[in-house]
Amino acid sequence: MHAPFTPFTAAAKLSHWLDAAARAGHFQRFPVNVDDVAASVGPQLGWPDKIVEIGKANIPGFEGGLFYVEERQGWVMLYNETITSEGRIRFTKGHELGHYMLHRGQQTEFRCTQGDMLHWSADADQEMQADEFASHLLMPLTHFREGLGDGAVDFFQLGDKSAQFGVSLTAAALRWVKSTSASALLILSRDGFMNWAVPSDRALKNGAYFKTKATVCEIPAASVTGSGVTEKRGQAVAAGVWFPHADQAAILKEMTVVCDNYGNTLTLLCLSLNDKMWPPWAA
């Protein structure tokens, strides 16, 4: 019996199969066809409880789910039929496939909300792990980094990645922030307040982050985000607009995309590598 999968090792195993099949000319490598992968992975691994159906359902507050059906000796994967974005549908399916790969031995049903998607971290939580698996599967780093430098990016470049991998701009931006060596921070906000803020490792070390789980974090009125406009290429902004303890000379690049259909704004802040945002007492 093999050791339990981690989100990375599970996605890497499937990516290895997909890379080999694509090189053999069986299909185009990206975007990943999650339906085909989900239907074949159980038999490929020799698991008796395969995924027997992938469908959609209209259940309020429900983004996706995975359910074991005793009569069919297998799993049914569902997503909300009201979702119109192909990128969201693909990531939701990838998320549920993550539950199958990682958690099928722990419970017989998984009901996932929109809040369970697209905010993964290093936590051991099942939903975070399923998000991380979907990210690795749909956007393998070796492929994702092609054409991107080591420094800052903008929403035009990330939009190209979104199209290449068939995921939402938010998913592509999160993938970049969680893997870059740059000092950067991705923020999702609504009505002038942050829903969440995800820093890169370097930004976290430099004190450029917001504790959105513990406190209410307001968007600065003087920021580009506060003006309510889309600025995909980026605009130079004094770092002190966002971080009051920043050096007066520090400048960051702020990029925004206003998502009219969902009422959210996506903000990417790219800072200089060595600029620290810590308050004086924490220096």
Secondary structure as UniProt FT lines:
FT   HELIX           7..23
FT   TURN            24..25
FT   HELIX           34..45
FT   STRAND          51..57
FT   TURN            60..61
FT   STRAND          64..69
FT   HELIX           70..72
FT   STRAND          74..80
FT   TURN            81..82
FT   HELIX           86..103
FT   TURN            104..106
FT   STRAND          109..112
FT   HELIX           114..116
FT   HELIX           126..138
FT   HELIX           141..144
FT   TURN            145..147
FT   HELIX           155..165
FT   HELIX           169..179
FT   STRAND          183..190
FT   TURN            191..192
FT   STRAND          193..199
FT   HELIX           201..205
FT   TURN            206..207
FT   TURN            212..214
FT   TURN            221..222
FT   HELIX           224..227
FT   STRAND          231..238
FT   HELIX           239..241
FT   TURN            244..245
FT   TURN            248..249
FT   STRAND          251..259
FT   TURN            260..263
FT   STRAND          264..271
FT   TURN            273..274
FT   HELIX           280..282
//
